[in-house]
Amino acid sequence: MKLVEPPSCSSPSTIVFIGRNHSGQWVAQEQNGLYGGLFVSRVQAIKYALFENGQHPETIVELPREIELDMGKSPGSNSAHRAA
């Protein structure tokens, strides 16, 4: 396995996380929740991530833990609950 240094802060690409959800489906999601999807295979999740991030494989991070698709995030928000 080849180790790759993380992208610099000046990189135009954003981090895309991939991994499996609680149902075993593959998830790909941009770090700020700007885009994402569910996939039947790891290959398809990576293909989608590459398409969305401008073909930058160094910005794709596969997580060893479960990841759930959350399209309710807004850029720059944290996971804390906000009052309505």
N, CA, C and O atoms as a CHARMM CRD file, in Angstrom:
* protein
*
  336
    1    1 MET  N      0.84500  -1.17600   0.00000 PROA 1      0.00000
    2    1 MET  CA     0.00000   0.00000   0.00000 PROA 1      0.00000
    3    1 MET  C      0.88800   1.23600   0.00000 PROA 1      0.00000
    4    1 MET  O      1.80400   1.35100   0.81400 PROA 1      0.00000
    5    2 LYS  N      0.61900   2.14200  -0.89800 PROA 2      0.00000
    6    2 LYS  CA     1.39400   3.37100  -1.01300 PROA 2      0.00000
    7    2 LYS  C      0.74600   4.46400  -0.16800 PROA 2      0.00000
    8    2 LYS  O     -0.45300   4.72100  -0.28000 PROA 2      0.00000
    9    3 LEU  N      1.54500   5.09900   0.67100 PROA 3      0.00000
   10    3 LEU  CA     1.04000   6.20000   1.48200 PROA 3      0.00000
   11    3 LEU  C      1.16800   7.49000   0.70300 PROA 3      0.00000
   12    3 LEU  O      2.18500   7.74300   0.05700 PROA 3      0.00000
   13    4 VAL  N      0.13900   8.29500   0.77000 PROA 4      0.00000
   14    4 VAL  CA     0.10700   9.56800   0.06300 PROA 4      0.00000
   15    4 VAL  C     -0.08800  10.66800   1.08400 PROA 4      0.00000
   16    4 VAL  O     -0.92400  10.55500   1.98000 PROA 4      0.00000
   17    5 GLU  N      0.68700  11.73300   0.94700 PROA 5      0.00000
   18    5 GLU  CA     0.51700  12.87300   1.84700 PROA 5      0.00000
   19    5 GLU  C     -0.82400  13.52500   1.59600 PROA 5      0.00000
   20    5 GLU  O     -1.28000  13.57600   0.45400 PROA 5      0.00000
   21    6 PRO  N     -1.47500  14.03300   2.65400 PROA 6      0.00000
   22    6 PRO  CA    -2.75400  14.71800   2.44900 PROA 6      0.00000
   23    6 PRO  C     -2.56000  15.96300   1.59600 PROA 6      0.00000
   24    6 PRO  O     -1.47400  16.54300   1.57500 PROA 6      0.00000
   25    7 PRO  N     -3.61800  16.37700   0.88700 PROA 7      0.00000
   26    7 PRO  CA    -3.50000  17.56400   0.04700 PROA 7      0.00000
   27    7 PRO  C     -3.25300  18.80400   0.89600 PROA 7      0.00000
   28    7 PRO  O     -3.64500  18.85900   2.06200 PROA 7      0.00000
   29    8 SER  N     -2.60500  19.79100   0.30400 PROA 8      0.00000
   30    8 SER  CA    -2.34700  21.03100   1.02400 PROA 8      0.00000
   31    8 SER  C     -3.63100  21.83900   1.11800 PROA 8      0.00000
   32    8 SER  O     -4.60200  21.57600   0.40900 PROA 8      0.00000
   33    9 CYS  N     -3.62000  22.82100   2.00000 PROA 9      0.00000
   34    9 CYS  CA    -4.80600  23.66100   2.18400 PROA 9      0.00000
   35    9 CYS  C     -5.13000  24.46200   0.92700 PROA 9      0.00000
   36    9 CYS  O     -6.27000  24.88600   0.73400 PROA 9      0.00000
   37   10 SER  N     -4.13600  24.66800   0.07900 PROA 10     0.00000
   38   10 SER  CA    -4.36600  25.44200  -1.13400 PROA 10     0.00000
   39   10 SER  C     -4.92800  24.59500  -2.27000 PROA 10     0.00000
   40   10 SER  O     -5.20900  25.11400  -3.35100 PROA 10     0.00000
   41   11 SER  N     -5.09300  23.30000  -2.03300 PROA 11     0.00000
   42   11 SER  CA    -5.60200  22.40500  -3.06300 PROA 11     0.00000
   43   11 SER  C     -7.04800  22.77200  -3.41000 PROA 11     0.00000
   44   11 SER  O     -7.85800  23.01500  -2.51600 PROA 11     0.00000
   45   12 PRO  N     -7.37400  22.81100  -4.71600 PROA 12     0.00000
   46   12 PRO  CA    -8.74000  23.15000  -5.11000 PROA 12     0.00000
   47   12 PRO  C     -9.71100  22.01200  -4.82000 PROA 12     0.00000
   48   12 PRO  O    -10.92300  22.22700  -4.80700 PROA 12     0.00000
   49   13 SER  N     -9.19900  20.80200  -4.58800 PROA 13     0.00000
   50   13 SER  CA   -10.05200  19.64800  -4.34300 PROA 13     0.00000
   51   13 SER  C    -10.41300  19.54400  -2.87300 PROA 13     0.00000
   52   13 SER  O     -9.67800  20.00500  -2.00000 PROA 13     0.00000
   53   14 THR  N    -11.54800  18.93500  -2.61900 PROA 14     0.00000
   54   14 THR  CA   -11.97700  18.71300  -1.25100 PROA 14     0.00000
   55   14 THR  C    -11.88100  17.22600  -0.93400 PROA 14     0.00000
   56   14 THR  O    -11.80400  16.39500  -1.83900 PROA 14     0.00000
   57   15 ILE  N    -11.88600  16.90300   0.33300 PROA 15     0.00000
   58   15 ILE  CA   -11.80500  15.51900   0.77400 PROA 15     0.00000
   59   15 ILE  C    -13.15800  14.84500   0.54400 PROA 15     0.00000
   60   15 ILE  O    -14.21000  15.41900   0.82500 PROA 15     0.00000
   61   16 VAL  N    -13.10800  13.62400   0.03300 PROA 16     0.00000
   62   16 VAL  CA   -14.30700  12.81000  -0.12600 PROA 16     0.00000
   63   16 VAL  C    -14.09400  11.54900   0.70200 PROA 16     0.00000
   64   16 VAL  O    -13.11700  10.82700   0.50800 PROA 16     0.00000
   65   17 PHE  N    -15.01200  11.29000   1.62400 PROA 17     0.00000
   66   17 PHE  CA   -14.94300  10.09800   2.45400 PROA 17     0.00000
   67   17 PHE  C    -15.73600   8.98800   1.79900 PROA 17     0.00000
   68   17 PHE  O    -16.83100   9.21600   1.28500 PROA 17     0.00000
   69   18 ILE  N    -15.17900   7.77400   1.81700 PROA 18     0.00000
   70   18 ILE  CA   -15.93500   6.61500   1.37000 PROA 18     0.00000
   71   18 ILE  C    -15.85100   5.55100   2.45600 PROA 18     0.00000
   72   18 ILE  O    -14.89300   5.49500   3.22700 PROA 18     0.00000
   73   19 GLY  N    -16.87100   4.71600   2.49600 PROA 19     0.00000
   74   19 GLY  CA   -16.92600   3.62400   3.46300 PROA 19     0.00000
   75   19 GLY  C    -18.29500   2.97800   3.39200 PROA 19     0.00000
   76   19 GLY  O    -19.12500   3.34000   2.55900 PROA 19     0.00000
   77   20 ARG  N    -18.51800   2.02400   4.26800 PROA 20     0.00000
   78   20 ARG  CA   -19.80000   1.31800   4.28900 PROA 20     0.00000
   79   20 ARG  C    -20.70300   1.86900   5.38600 PROA 20     0.00000
   80   20 ARG  O    -20.24200   2.29200   6.44500 PROA 20     0.00000
   81   21 ASN  N    -21.99900   1.85200   5.10100 PROA 21     0.00000
   82   21 ASN  CA   -22.96900   2.26400   6.11900 PROA 21     0.00000
   83   21 ASN  C    -23.43200   1.03900   6.90700 PROA 21     0.00000
   84   21 ASN  O    -22.93300  -0.06400   6.68700 PROA 21     0.00000
   85   22 HSD  N    -24.37800   1.22800   7.81700 PROA 22     0.00000
   86   22 HSD  CA   -24.84200   0.13500   8.67500 PROA 22     0.00000
   87   22 HSD  C    -25.50800  -0.99300   7.89400 PROA 22     0.00000
   88   22 HSD  O    -25.61000  -2.11100   8.39900 PROA 22     0.00000
   89   23 SER  N    -25.96400  -0.72300   6.67100 PROA 23     0.00000
   90   23 SER  CA   -26.61000  -1.74200   5.83000 PROA 23     0.00000
   91   23 SER  C    -25.63600  -2.41900   4.88300 PROA 23     0.00000
   92   23 SER  O    -26.02200  -3.31300   4.13000 PROA 23     0.00000
   93   24 GLY  N    -24.37400  -2.00100   4.91400 PROA 24     0.00000
   94   24 GLY  CA   -23.37800  -2.60100   4.03600 PROA 24     0.00000
   95   24 GLY  C    -23.24600  -1.93000   2.68500 PROA 24     0.00000
   96   24 GLY  O    -22.43600  -2.35400   1.86000 PROA 24     0.00000
   97   25 GLN  N    -24.03500  -0.88300   2.44300 PROA 25     0.00000
   98   25 GLN  CA   -23.91800  -0.14200   1.18600 PROA 25     0.00000
   99   25 GLN  C    -22.68500   0.74900   1.25400 PROA 25     0.00000
  100   25 GLN  O    -22.26100   1.15500   2.33500 PROA 25     0.00000
  101   26 TRP  N    -22.12100   1.04500   0.10500 PROA 26     0.00000
  102   26 TRP  CA   -20.97200   1.95700   0.04300 PROA 26     0.00000
  103   26 TRP  C    -21.47000   3.38900  -0.03300 PROA 26     0.00000
  104   26 TRP  O    -22.40700   3.69500  -0.77000 PROA 26     0.00000
  105   27 VAL  N    -20.83700   4.25800   0.73300 PROA 27     0.00000
  106   27 VAL  CA   -21.18700   5.68000   0.79600 PROA 27     0.00000
  107   27 VAL  C    -19.98800   6.48400   0.32100 PROA 27     0.00000
  108   27 VAL  O    -18.84800   6.17700   0.67000 PROA 27     0.00000
  109   28 ALA  N    -20.24600   7.50500  -0.47100 PROA 28     0.00000
  110   28 ALA  CA   -19.22800   8.50300  -0.82300 PROA 28     0.00000
  111   28 ALA  C    -19.83500   9.84300  -0.46200 PROA 28     0.00000
  112   28 ALA  O    -20.95300  10.15400  -0.87200 PROA 28     0.00000
  113   29 GLN  N    -19.09500  10.64800   0.31200 PROA 29     0.00000
  114   29 GLN  CA   -19.62600  11.95100   0.70500 PROA 29     0.00000
  115   29 GLN  C    -18.49800  12.95600   0.85300 PROA 29     0.00000
  116   29 GLN  O    -17.48600  12.68400   1.49800 PROA 29     0.00000
  117   30 GLU  N    -18.68300  14.11300   0.25200 PROA 30     0.00000
  118   30 GLU  CA   -17.75000  15.22600   0.37300 PROA 30     0.00000
  119   30 GLU  C    -17.75200  15.68200   1.82400 PROA 30     0.00000
  120   30 GLU  O    -18.78700  15.64300   2.48800 PROA 30     0.00000
  121   31 GLN  N    -16.60400  16.11300   2.31300 PROA 31     0.00000
  122   31 GLN  CA   -16.43000  16.42300   3.73500 PROA 31     0.00000
  123   31 GLN  C    -17.42700  17.42600   4.28900 PROA 31     0.00000
  124   31 GLN  O    -17.76600  17.35500   5.47100 PROA 31     0.00000
  125   32 ASN  N    -17.90200  18.35000   3.48300 PROA 32     0.00000
  126   32 ASN  CA   -18.86500  19.35500   3.94300 PROA 32     0.00000
  127   32 ASN  C    -20.30000  19.00700   3.57500 PROA 32     0.00000
  128   32 ASN  O    -21.20900  19.80300   3.80800 PROA 32     0.00000
  129   33 GLY  N    -20.51400  17.82400   3.00300 PROA 33     0.00000
  130   33 GLY  CA   -21.85800  17.40900   2.63900 PROA 33     0.00000
  131   33 GLY  C    -22.38900  18.03100   1.36800 PROA 33     0.00000
  132   33 GLY  O    -23.59600  18.00700   1.12700 PROA 33     0.00000
  133   34 LEU  N    -21.50200  18.59500   0.54000 PROA 34     0.00000
  134   34 LEU  CA   -21.94900  19.24200  -0.69500 PROA 34     0.00000
  135   34 LEU  C    -22.46800  18.24100  -1.71500 PROA 34     0.00000
  136   34 LEU  O    -23.35600  18.56900  -2.50200 PROA 34     0.00000
  137   35 TYR  N    -21.93300  17.03300  -1.71600 PROA 35     0.00000
  138   35 TYR  CA   -22.40900  15.97800  -2.60700 PROA 35     0.00000
  139   35 TYR  C    -22.10100  14.62700  -1.98700 PROA 35     0.00000
  140   35 TYR  O    -21.23000  14.50000  -1.12600 PROA 35     0.00000
  141   36 GLY  N    -22.82400  13.63700  -2.43800 PROA 36     0.00000
  142   36 GLY  CA   -22.62200  12.29600  -1.93300 PROA 36     0.00000
  143   36 GLY  C    -23.63500  11.34900  -2.52100 PROA 36     0.00000
  144   36 GLY  O    -24.56600  11.76400  -3.21100 PROA 36     0.00000
  145   37 GLY  N    -23.45100  10.06200  -2.24300 PROA 37     0.00000
  146   37 GLY  CA   -24.38200   9.06800  -2.75000 PROA 37     0.00000
  147   37 GLY  C    -24.13900   7.70300  -2.15000 PROA 37     0.00000
  148   37 GLY  O    -23.14400   7.47400  -1.46200 PROA 37     0.00000
  149   38 LEU  N    -25.08000   6.78600  -2.42500 PROA 38     0.00000
  150   38 LEU  CA   -24.99300   5.39800  -2.00000 PROA 38     0.00000
  151   38 LEU  C    -24.66800   4.53900  -3.20700 PROA 38     0.00000
  152   38 LEU  O    -25.16200   4.79700  -4.30400 PROA 38     0.00000
  153   39 PHE  N    -23.84000   3.51700  -3.01700 PROA 39     0.00000
  154   39 PHE  CA   -23.36500   2.69000  -4.11600 PROA 39     0.00000
  155   39 PHE  C    -23.34800   1.22600  -3.71800 PROA 39     0.00000
  156   39 PHE  O    -23.22300   0.89800  -2.53800 PROA 39     0.00000
  157   40 VAL  N    -23.47200   0.34900  -4.69900 PROA 40     0.00000
  158   40 VAL  CA   -23.47000  -1.08400  -4.41700 PROA 40     0.00000
  159   40 VAL  C    -22.06500  -1.65200  -4.32300 PROA 40     0.00000
  160   40 VAL  O    -21.87700  -2.75800  -3.81500 PROA 40     0.00000
  161   41 SER  N    -21.06700  -0.90400  -4.81100 PROA 41     0.00000
  162   41 SER  CA   -19.70200  -1.41000  -4.74600 PROA 41     0.00000
  163   41 SER  C    -18.71400  -0.28800  -4.42400 PROA 41     0.00000
  164   41 SER  O    -18.98500   0.89400  -4.63500 PROA 41     0.00000
  165   42 ARG  N    -17.57100  -0.70200  -3.91000 PROA 42     0.00000
  166   42 ARG  CA   -16.48700   0.23500  -3.60800 PROA 42     0.00000
  167   42 ARG  C    -16.00200   0.90700  -4.88900 PROA 42     0.00000
  168   42 ARG  O    -15.72500   2.10600  -4.90300 PROA 42     0.00000
  169   43 VAL  N    -15.90400   0.13400  -5.95100 PROA 43     0.00000
  170   43 VAL  CA   -15.43600   0.66900  -7.23700 PROA 43     0.00000
  171   43 VAL  C    -16.32900   1.81000  -7.71100 PROA 43     0.00000
  172   43 VAL  O    -15.83300   2.83500  -8.17800 PROA 43     0.00000
  173   44 GLN  N    -17.63800   1.63700  -7.59600 PROA 44     0.00000
  174   44 GLN  CA   -18.55800   2.68500  -8.03400 PROA 44     0.00000
  175   44 GLN  C    -18.47600   3.91800  -7.13600 PROA 44     0.00000
  176   44 GLN  O    -18.59600   5.04400  -7.61800 PROA 44     0.00000
  177   45 ALA  N    -18.27000   3.71200  -5.83400 PROA 45     0.00000
  178   45 ALA  CA   -18.13000   4.85000  -4.91800 PROA 45     0.00000
  179   45 ALA  C    -16.87900   5.64800  -5.25900 PROA 45     0.00000
  180   45 ALA  O    -16.91200   6.87900  -5.26800 PROA 45     0.00000
  181   46 ILE  N    -15.78500   4.96100  -5.53900 PROA 46     0.00000
  182   46 ILE  CA   -14.53700   5.64000  -5.90700 PROA 46     0.00000
  183   46 ILE  C    -14.68400   6.34700  -7.24700 PROA 46     0.00000
  184   46 ILE  O    -14.22700   7.47800  -7.40900 PROA 46     0.00000
  185   47 LYS  N    -15.31900   5.68500  -8.20500 PROA 47     0.00000
  186   47 LYS  CA   -15.53500   6.29300  -9.52600 PROA 47     0.00000
  187   47 LYS  C    -16.32000   7.59900  -9.39900 PROA 47     0.00000
  188   47 LYS  O    -15.98500   8.59800 -10.03600 PROA 47     0.00000
  189   48 TYR  N    -17.36200   7.58200  -8.57400 PROA 48     0.00000
  190   48 TYR  CA   -18.16800   8.78000  -8.34100 PROA 48     0.00000
  191   48 TYR  C    -17.33800   9.87100  -7.67100 PROA 48     0.00000
  192   48 TYR  O    -17.37700  11.03200  -8.07900 PROA 48     0.00000
  193   49 ALA  N    -16.58400   9.48700  -6.63800 PROA 49     0.00000
  194   49 ALA  CA   -15.75800  10.45700  -5.91400 PROA 49     0.00000
  195   49 ALA  C    -14.75100  11.11400  -6.85200 PROA 49     0.00000
  196   49 ALA  O    -14.54700  12.32600  -6.78900 PROA 49     0.00000
  197   50 LEU  N    -14.12600  10.33200  -7.71300 PROA 50     0.00000
  198   50 LEU  CA   -13.16100  10.87600  -8.67000 PROA 50     0.00000
  199   50 LEU  C    -13.83400  11.83500  -9.65200 PROA 50     0.00000
  200   50 LEU  O    -13.28200  12.88600  -9.97700 PROA 50     0.00000
  201   51 PHE  N    -15.00900  11.47400 -10.11400 PROA 51     0.00000
  202   51 PHE  CA   -15.73500  12.33900 -11.03400 PROA 51     0.00000
  203   51 PHE  C    -16.05500  13.67700 -10.37300 PROA 51     0.00000
  204   51 PHE  O    -15.86300  14.73600 -10.97000 PROA 51     0.00000
  205   52 GLU  N    -16.54300  13.61800  -9.14100 PROA 52     0.00000
  206   52 GLU  CA   -16.95900  14.82800  -8.43900 PROA 52     0.00000
  207   52 GLU  C    -15.79200  15.70100  -7.98500 PROA 52     0.00000
  208   52 GLU  O    -15.93100  16.92200  -7.91900 PROA 52     0.00000
  209   53 ASN  N    -14.64300  15.09800  -7.67100 PROA 53     0.00000
  210   53 ASN  CA   -13.53800  15.90300  -7.14200 PROA 53     0.00000
  211   53 ASN  C    -12.49600  16.27100  -8.19400 PROA 53     0.00000
  212   53 ASN  O    -11.41000  16.73800  -7.85000 PROA 53     0.00000
  213   54 GLY  N    -12.81100  16.06900  -9.45900 PROA 54     0.00000
  214   54 GLY  CA   -11.90100  16.48100 -10.52300 PROA 54     0.00000
  215   54 GLY  C    -10.72600  15.54100 -10.72400 PROA 54     0.00000
  216   54 GLY  O     -9.63400  15.97400 -11.09300 PROA 54     0.00000
  217   55 GLN  N    -10.94800  14.24200 -10.47900 PROA 55     0.00000
  218   55 GLN  CA    -9.92600  13.20900 -10.70600 PROA 55     0.00000
  219   55 GLN  C     -8.70000  13.36600  -9.80100 PROA 55     0.00000
  220   55 GLN  O     -7.56000  13.31500 -10.26200 PROA 55     0.00000
  221   56 HSD  N     -8.95900  13.55800  -8.50700 PROA 56     0.00000
  222   56 HSD  CA    -7.87600  13.68800  -7.52400 PROA 56     0.00000
  223   56 HSD  C     -7.95500  12.53500  -6.52500 PROA 56     0.00000
  224   56 HSD  O     -8.54800  12.68700  -5.45700 PROA 56     0.00000
  225   57 PRO  N     -7.36600  11.38000  -6.85900 PROA 57     0.00000
  226   57 PRO  CA    -7.45400  10.21800  -5.95900 PROA 57     0.00000
  227   57 PRO  C     -6.82400  10.46100  -4.59500 PROA 57     0.00000
  228   57 PRO  O     -7.18700   9.80600  -3.61900 PROA 57     0.00000
  229   58 GLU  N     -5.88800  11.39200  -4.52100 PROA 58     0.00000
  230   58 GLU  CA    -5.22200  11.67200  -3.24100 PROA 58     0.00000
  231   58 GLU  C     -6.15100  12.33300  -2.22900 PROA 58     0.00000
  232   58 GLU  O     -5.80500  12.42700  -1.05200 PROA 58     0.00000
  233   59 THR  N     -7.31000  12.78800  -2.65700 PROA 59     0.00000
  234   59 THR  CA    -8.24700  13.43800  -1.73800 PROA 59     0.00000
  235   59 THR  C     -9.39700  12.52000  -1.32500 PROA 59     0.00000
  236   59 THR  O    -10.35300  12.96700  -0.69200 PROA 59     0.00000
  237   60 ILE  N     -9.30600  11.24400  -1.68100 PROA 60     0.00000
  238   60 ILE  CA   -10.32300  10.27500  -1.29000 PROA 60     0.00000
  239   60 ILE  C     -9.81100   9.51400  -0.07600 PROA 60     0.00000
  240   60 ILE  O     -8.71900   8.94800  -0.09900 PROA 60     0.00000
  241   61 VAL  N    -10.61100   9.50800   0.98300 PROA 61     0.00000
  242   61 VAL  CA   -10.23100   8.85000   2.22900 PROA 61     0.00000
  243   61 VAL  C    -11.23700   7.74200   2.51800 PROA 61     0.00000
  244   61 VAL  O    -12.42900   8.00000   2.68400 PROA 61     0.00000
  245   62 GLU  N    -10.73900   6.49100   2.57600 PROA 62     0.00000
  246   62 GLU  CA   -11.60300   5.37400   2.91600 PROA 62     0.00000
  247   62 GLU  C    -11.58200   5.18900   4.42500 PROA 62     0.00000
  248   62 GLU  O    -10.52200   5.02900   5.03000 PROA 62     0.00000
  249   63 LEU  N    -12.76200   5.21400   5.02100 PROA 63     0.00000
  250   63 LEU  CA   -12.88500   5.12700   6.47300 PROA 63     0.00000
  251   63 LEU  C    -13.02700   3.67500   6.92000 PROA 63     0.00000
  252   63 LEU  O    -13.74200   2.89800   6.28800 PROA 63     0.00000
  253   64 PRO  N    -12.34900   3.30700   8.00700 PROA 64     0.00000
  254   64 PRO  CA   -12.46700   1.93800   8.52100 PROA 64     0.00000
  255   64 PRO  C    -13.74400   1.73000   9.34700 PROA 64     0.00000
  256   64 PRO  O    -14.11000   0.59300   9.64300 PROA 64     0.00000
  257   65 ARG  N    -14.41000   2.80800   9.71600 PROA 65     0.00000
  258   65 ARG  CA   -15.64500   2.72400  10.51100 PROA 65     0.00000
  259   65 ARG  C    -16.83900   2.99300   9.60800 PROA 65     0.00000
  260   65 ARG  O    -16.68500   3.39800   8.45600 PROA 65     0.00000
  261   66 GLU  N    -18.03400   2.76200  10.14900 PROA 66     0.00000
  262   66 GLU  CA   -19.24800   3.03100   9.38300 PROA 66     0.00000
  263   66 GLU  C    -19.39400   4.52200   9.10900 PROA 66     0.00000
  264   66 GLU  O    -18.99900   5.36600   9.91400 PROA 66     0.00000
  265   67 ILE  N    -19.96900   4.81900   7.96000 PROA 67     0.00000
  266   67 ILE  CA   -20.27300   6.20000   7.57900 PROA 67     0.00000
  267   67 ILE  C    -21.69000   6.21100   7.03800 PROA 67     0.00000
  268   67 ILE  O    -22.06100   5.36600   6.22300 PROA 67     0.00000
  269   68 GLU  N    -22.46900   7.16200   7.49000 PROA 68     0.00000
  270   68 GLU  CA   -23.84600   7.28500   7.02100 PROA 68     0.00000
  271   68 GLU  C    -23.95700   8.51300   6.12500 PROA 68     0.00000
  272   68 GLU  O    -23.39600   9.56500   6.42800 PROA 68     0.00000
  273   69 LEU  N    -24.67400   8.37300   5.03700 PROA 69     0.00000
  274   69 LEU  CA   -24.89100   9.48800   4.12200 PROA 69     0.00000
  275   69 LEU  C    -25.74300  10.53700   4.82300 PROA 69     0.00000
  276   69 LEU  O    -26.83600  10.23400   5.30100 PROA 69     0.00000
  277   70 ASP  N    -25.25100  11.75700   4.88400 PROA 70     0.00000
  278   70 ASP  CA   -25.95900  12.85100   5.53800 PROA 70     0.00000
  279   70 ASP  C    -25.98400  14.04200   4.59500 PROA 70     0.00000
  280   70 ASP  O    -25.03600  14.82500   4.54400 PROA 70     0.00000
  281   71 MET  N    -27.06100  14.17200   3.85800 PROA 71     0.00000
  282   71 MET  CA   -27.17700  15.27500   2.90500 PROA 71     0.00000
  283   71 MET  C    -27.85900  16.47700   3.54500 PROA 71     0.00000
  284   71 MET  O    -28.16400  17.45000   2.85600 PROA 71     0.00000
  285   72 GLY  N    -28.10600  16.42500   4.86900 PROA 72     0.00000
  286   72 GLY  CA   -28.73400  17.53100   5.56900 PROA 72     0.00000
  287   72 GLY  C    -27.73400  18.53800   6.09600 PROA 72     0.00000
  288   72 GLY  O    -28.12100  19.55100   6.67800 PROA 72     0.00000
  289   73 LYS  N    -26.44000  18.27000   5.89900 PROA 73     0.00000
  290   73 LYS  CA   -25.41200  19.19000   6.37300 PROA 73     0.00000
  291   73 LYS  C    -25.42600  20.45000   5.53200 PROA 73     0.00000
  292   73 LYS  O    -25.79300  20.42500   4.35700 PROA 73     0.00000
  293   74 SER  N    -25.02300  21.54600   6.14400 PROA 74     0.00000
  294   74 SER  CA   -24.79700  22.75300   5.36600 PROA 74     0.00000
  295   74 SER  C    -23.31600  23.07300   5.48100 PROA 74     0.00000
  296   74 SER  O    -22.73000  22.87200   6.54500 PROA 74     0.00000
  297   75 PRO  N    -22.69400  23.56300   4.41600 PROA 75     0.00000
  298   75 PRO  CA   -21.25500  23.84900   4.45500 PROA 75     0.00000
  299   75 PRO  C    -20.87500  24.71300   5.65300 PROA 75     0.00000
  300   75 PRO  O    -21.50700  25.73500   5.92300 PROA 75     0.00000
  301   76 GLY  N    -19.85000  24.29700   6.35500 PROA 76     0.00000
  302   76 GLY  CA   -19.34800  25.06500   7.48100 PROA 76     0.00000
  303   76 GLY  C    -20.07000  24.78000   8.78800 PROA 76     0.00000
  304   76 GLY  O    -19.69600  25.31900   9.83000 PROA 76     0.00000
  305   77 SER  N    -21.10400  23.93900   8.75000 PROA 77     0.00000
  306   77 SER  CA   -21.80500  23.65300  10.00100 PROA 77     0.00000
  307   77 SER  C    -21.14500  22.48000  10.71100 PROA 77     0.00000
  308   77 SER  O    -20.44900  21.67300  10.09500 PROA 77     0.00000
  309   78 ASN  N    -21.37500  22.40300  12.01500 PROA 78     0.00000
  310   78 ASN  CA   -20.85500  21.26600  12.74400 PROA 78     0.00000
  311   78 ASN  C    -22.00500  20.31400  12.99800 PROA 78     0.00000
  312   78 ASN  O    -23.12200  20.55400  12.53900 PROA 78     0.00000
  313   79 SER  N    -21.74700  19.23000  13.72800 PROA 79     0.00000
  314   79 SER  CA   -22.77000  18.21700  13.93100 PROA 79     0.00000
  315   79 SER  C    -23.68600  18.52800  15.09800 PROA 79     0.00000
  316   79 SER  O    -24.56900  17.72800  15.40900 PROA 79     0.00000
  317   80 ALA  N    -23.50400  19.66400  15.75400 PROA 80     0.00000
  318   80 ALA  CA   -24.35900  20.01900  16.89000 PROA 80     0.00000
  319   80 ALA  C    -25.75700  20.36000  16.38800 PROA 80     0.00000
  320   80 ALA  O    -25.92800  20.89900  15.29500 PROA 80     0.00000
  321   81 HSD  N    -26.73600  20.04200  17.19500 PROA 81     0.00000
  322   81 HSD  CA   -28.11600  20.35800  16.83500 PROA 81     0.00000
  323   81 HSD  C    -28.37100  21.84900  17.03100 PROA 81     0.00000
  324   81 HSD  O    -27.92400  22.45000  18.00800 PROA 81     0.00000
  325   82 ARG  N    -29.09400  22.42800  16.08600 PROA 82     0.00000
  326   82 ARG  CA   -29.44800  23.83700  16.18200 PROA 82     0.00000
  327   82 ARG  C    -30.92600  23.95900  16.50400 PROA 82     0.00000
  328   82 ARG  O    -31.73700  23.13600  16.07900 PROA 82     0.00000
  329   83 ALA  N    -31.26200  24.97400  17.24300 PROA 83     0.00000
  330   83 ALA  CA   -32.67000  25.21900  17.56300 PROA 83     0.00000
  331   83 ALA  C    -33.40400  25.70800  16.32800 PROA 83     0.00000
  332   83 ALA  O    -32.86000  26.47700  15.53500 PROA 83     0.00000
  333   84 ALA  N    -34.63100  25.26100  16.17000 PROA 84     0.00000
  334   84 ALA  CA   -35.42500  25.66200  14.99600 PROA 84     0.00000
  335   84 ALA  C    -36.04300  27.02400  15.18100 PROA 84     0.00000
  336   84 ALA  O    -36.74100  27.51100  14.29200 PROA 84     0.00000
